[in-house]
Amino acid sequence: MNKHLDLKTVVLMGRTFEEYYKMFDFDNELLKNEILLDAASGVSSFCAEANAKGFNVTASDKIYCLHPDEIETKCAKDLDSVMEQMPAIADIYLWDFFKDIQSLKANREKAYRSFLEDFKKYGIIRYKPVEYPITDFRDEEFTMSLVSHLLFLYEDKLDYDFHKKTILELLRISSREIRIFPIVNFKGIRSRYIEFVHDEDFRNLKISIKRVGYEFMKNANEMMVIRK
């Protein structure tokens, strides 16, 4: 797949509770029993929506040390940048979850605006400033950690050392497992780092790859599950 989204840096692109639900293969019975960390969560509205539904979710990202106005400005700029590219690369996506480019944009705007509203209201109660791979969280503070659209996807900007240290840190602060989606890069090719997440640092873990019921970018329909 030669066409791909060309990004110079990691962008702030919000995703909704509905997307997370499908990406991470959730069900309500599972969610109600988890203490969840959304790692490098950016401007996704999962934390806001999940807590509104009575679930226990904490979000974490380095941008949470910024003023909401600064975050909103970057959100709008990043969204415009991505949307400008979409017409030329639309055929590398599946238009089932989103009807068209305009509905995609509306969804992304809805996500980051919902996030901003919640962020302004709850601040560091729910949104923890964290620059991975280092955190101040306690050992096994959460039962499960999620990583959406960062690890593996940005393999050309985040080296394997970053991947390894981030995964190990998430394992330290999670009592049960971590889930990572997707496991492909921006070209829709399974990340070259996948095969390395089986080295001696991970030898006592159960690592599996599971098909999920969400696919927007073609071939991006699997998550990695790492269980302790």
C-alpha positions in Angstrom: 0.0 0.0 0.0 1.8 3.1 -1.3 -0.7 5.7 -0.3 -0.7 6.7 3.3 -1.4 9.6 5.6 1.8 11.7 5.7 2.3 13.2 9.2 5.4 15.1 10.3 4.6 14.5 14.0 2.1 12.8 16.2 -1.2 14.5 15.8 -4.1 15.2 18.2 -6.9 13.1 16.7 -9.8 12.4 19.1 -11.8 9.1 19.0 -15.0 8.4 20.7 -16.3 5.8 23.2 -18.0 3.9 20.4 -14.7 3.6 18.5 -12.8 2.4 21.6 -15.6 -0.1 22.4 -15.0 -1.7 19.0 -11.3 -1.2 18.8 -10.6 -2.9 22.1 -13.3 -5.5 21.9 -15.1 -4.4 25.0 -18.4 -5.3 26.5 -20.2 -3.7 29.4 -19.6 -6.6 31.8 -15.9 -6.3 31.2 -15.8 -2.5 31.5 -17.7 -2.4 34.8 -15.1 -4.5 36.5 -12.0 -2.6 35.2 -9.9 0.3 36.5 -8.8 1.5 33.1 -5.9 3.8 32.0 -6.1 5.4 28.6 -2.4 5.9 27.8 -1.4 8.7 25.5 -5.0 9.4 25.1 -4.7 12.8 23.6 -8.1 14.4 22.8 -10.2 11.3 22.6 -13.5 11.5 24.5 -13.4 7.9 25.8 -12.5 9.0 29.3 -15.3 11.5 29.4 -17.9 9.3 27.9 -16.9 6.2 29.9 -17.0 8.0 33.2 -20.4 9.4 32.3 -21.6 5.9 31.9 -20.4 4.9 35.3 -17.1 3.2 34.3 -13.7 3.9 35.9 -11.3 5.5 33.4 -8.2 7.7 33.8 -6.7 9.5 30.8 -3.0 10.3 30.5 -1.0 12.3 28.0 1.8 14.9 27.9 -0.6 17.5 26.5 -2.5 17.7 29.7 -0.1 20.2 31.1 -1.2 22.7 28.5 -4.1 25.2 28.8 -7.3 24.0 27.1 -7.1 26.9 24.6 -3.7 25.7 23.5 -5.0 22.1 23.1 -8.0 23.3 21.1 -5.9 25.3 18.8 -3.6 22.3 18.0 -6.7 20.1 17.6 -8.2 22.3 15.0 -4.9 22.6 13.1 -4.2 18.9 13.2 -7.7 18.0 12.1 -7.6 20.4 9.2 -4.2 19.0 8.2 -5.5 15.4 8.2 -8.7 16.3 6.4 -6.9 18.1 3.6 -5.1 14.8 2.8 -8.2 12.6 3.0 -9.6 13.0 -0.5 -6.4 11.8 -2.1 -6.1 8.7 0.1 -9.8 7.9 0.7 -9.5 4.5 -1.0 -7.1 3.1 1.7 -10.0 3.4 4.2 -13.2 1.5 4.6 -16.2 3.7 4.7 -18.5 1.6 6.9 -18.2 3.1 10.4 -17.9 6.6 8.8 -20.2 7.4 5.8 -17.8 9.8 4.2 -15.1 12.3 4.9 -17.5 14.9 6.3 -18.9 12.4 8.8 -15.4 11.5 9.8 -14.5 15.1 10.4 -17.7 15.6 12.4 -16.9 12.6 14.5 -13.4 13.8 15.2 -14.7 17.3 16.1 -17.3 15.8 18.4 -14.6 13.7 20.2 -12.2 16.6 20.9 -15.0 19.0 21.9 -16.4 16.4 24.4 -12.9 15.9 25.7 -12.3 19.6 26.1 -15.5 20.1 28.0 -14.6 17.3 30.4 -11.0 18.3 30.7 -12.0 21.9 31.7 -14.4 20.4 34.3 -12.2 17.7 35.9 -8.6 18.6 35.1 -6.0 16.5 36.8 -8.7 14.5 38.6 -9.2 12.5 35.4 -6.5 13.8 33.1 -2.9 13.1 34.2 0.0 14.8 32.6 2.4 12.0 31.6 5.2 11.9 29.1 5.7 8.3 28.2 7.6 6.1 28.8 7.9 7.5 32.4 5.0 7.8 34.8 4.4 8.5 38.5 1.6 5.9 38.7 1.8 3.2 41.5 2.6 -0.4 40.8 -0.6 -2.1 39.5 -2.7 1.1 40.0 -4.9 0.0 37.1 -6.2 -3.3 36.0 -5.9 -2.6 32.3 -4.1 -0.1 30.1 -5.1 0.9 26.6 -2.9 2.4 23.9 -4.8 3.8 20.9 -3.1 4.9 17.7 0.4 5.5 19.0 2.5 2.4 19.5 3.2 0.5 16.2 1.3 3.1 14.1 4.1 5.7 14.5 6.9 3.2 14.1 8.8 5.7 11.9 8.8 8.4 14.6 9.0 6.3 17.8 11.8 3.8 17.9 11.7 0.4 19.4 13.3 1.5 22.6 10.4 3.8 23.2 7.9 1.0 22.4 9.7 -1.4 24.7 10.0 1.0 27.7 6.4 2.2 27.3 5.1 -1.3 27.3 7.2 -2.3 30.3 6.0 0.8 32.2 2.4 0.0 31.4 2.9 -3.5 32.6 4.3 -2.2 35.8 1.2 -0.1 36.5 -1.4 -2.6 35.2 -2.3 -5.6 37.3 -3.8 -7.7 34.5 -3.1 -6.7 30.9 -2.6 -4.0 28.2 -4.3 -3.7 24.9 -2.8 -1.9 21.9 -4.6 -0.9 18.7 -3.8 -0.9 15.8 -0.7 -3.0 15.2 0.0 -1.7 11.7 1.8 1.4 10.5 0.3 4.2 8.4 0.9 2.1 5.3 -1.4 -0.6 6.6 1.5 -3.0 7.1 2.0 -4.9 10.3 4.6 -3.0 12.3 8.2 -4.4 12.2 8.3 -4.0 16.0 5.7 -6.8 16.5 8.3 -9.6 16.2 10.5 -7.9 18.8 7.9 -7.8 21.5 8.8 -11.4 22.2 12.3 -10.8 23.5 13.6 -11.8 26.9 12.0 -8.8 28.6 8.6 -10.2 27.7 9.3 -14.0 28.0 6.9 -14.5 31.0 4.0 -12.8 29.4 1.1 -14.0 27.3 1.1 -12.1 24.1 -1.7 -12.5 21.5 -3.1 -10.7 18.5 -6.9 -10.6 18.2 -9.2 -9.6 15.4 -11.7 -6.9 16.4 -14.9 -5.5 15.0 -13.5 -2.2 13.9 -11.6 -1.4 10.7 -11.3 2.1 9.3 -7.8 2.1 7.7 -7.6 -1.1 5.7 -5.8 -4.0 7.5 -6.0 -2.1 10.8 -8.4 -4.6 12.4 -6.3 -6.3 15.1 -5.2 -5.4 18.6 -2.3 -6.8 20.6 -3.1 -8.1 24.1 -0.3 -8.5 26.6 -1.3 -10.4 29.8 0.7 -10.8 32.9 
